[in-house]
């Protein structure tokens, strides 16, 4: 009975200071001190029951250590939760960066394809213009003296021109008719107009829209050479065809 009274006195002496101190403690420390008090009280009671006053003192210190351990474990658990949350946020950030990197790579690929297409288009236009220039050189339909009939050799040439225009609907043709210097000017003018009409009509029969064919006749007013002779007269009896792209036609106008 005496031991129990002594133990109760020790318990009161130990608990009262802790209780008073806990009342004035800051709110953020309440959980930590509560855990210590729980451990302290549990230790004192356990020690008092087992070993009397001495056991109560030893139990008090032991209980305090138990309470601190419980508090430390709770703090560690909170930190672990924070670490897990931060790890998830880090993973999400990494995934976003990977997605952005993939988008950047796709943009680079699209840009490279666009540049390649532009390069190919420029090469195609250059090749087309070169082809037009090559076809334009020597594209003259020659005629016999006083005739507007197209010879078979030149019909084949006109077939090639019609095929080229079918492949390139944007192209037009500028035609000019001429005559040599033999004969009267009025006759030569009419003959050059007839030659121009024959060539134009032939191209229309090959499927070329007449709106794509522009022509004018000059009679004997534009000879290729200053000297007149049999050979030069042959080259003056002609209809000249010039393929025109939209840009070249605008420049010519």
C-alpha positions, 0 to 999 in steps of 0.5 A: 500500500505504501509503495502504491502511494509513493508511485502515485505521488511520483506519477503526479509529480511527473505528469503535472509539469508535462500537462501544464507545458502541453497546454501552452505549447504551439499547435504544430507541436501538439501531436508530437508532445501528445505522443510523448505524453502517451508513451510517458503515461503508459511507461509510468503506469507499467513501471509502477505496477511492476516495480514500484517507485523506481519502476515508475521512474524507469518506466517514465523514461522508457515510455517517453522514448516509446512515444518519441519513436511513435512520433518519429515513425509518423513523421517518416510515414509523412515524408514517405508519402511526400516522396511518393507524391514528388516521384509521381510528379517527376514521372509525369513531368518526364512523360510530358518532356518525352511527348514534347520531344516527340512533337519536336521531332515530328515538326523537324521531319515535316519541315524536312519533307516540306523543304524536299518537296519545295526543292523537287518542285523547283527542279521540276519547274526548271526542267519544264522550262528547259524542255519548253525552251528546247521545243521552242527552238526550231519549232517552225512549220515550213511550206512550199512556195505559194502553198498553205498545206502542212507537209507530213513531216511537220504534222508529226511535229505538231502532234508532239506539240499537242501532246505536250500541251495536253500534259501541261494544261497551263501552257499556251502557244503563240503562233506567227505566220510569214511568207517570202518576199516573192509576189505582191505584199497583199498576196503574201499577207493573205498567204501568211494568214492562211498558213497560220489558220491551217496550223491553228486548225490542225492543233484544234483537231488534236484536242487543243482549245482554240483559247490557248492558241494566239496568232498573228500573220506578218506577210513578207515583212519579217524575213529571217535574212537580209539577202533574198535567195532561194534558200532564204525564201524557204525559211521565210515561208513558215509558221513559228510556234512558241510555247508560253507558260503563264509567267512567260506570257505575262512577261511577253505582254 
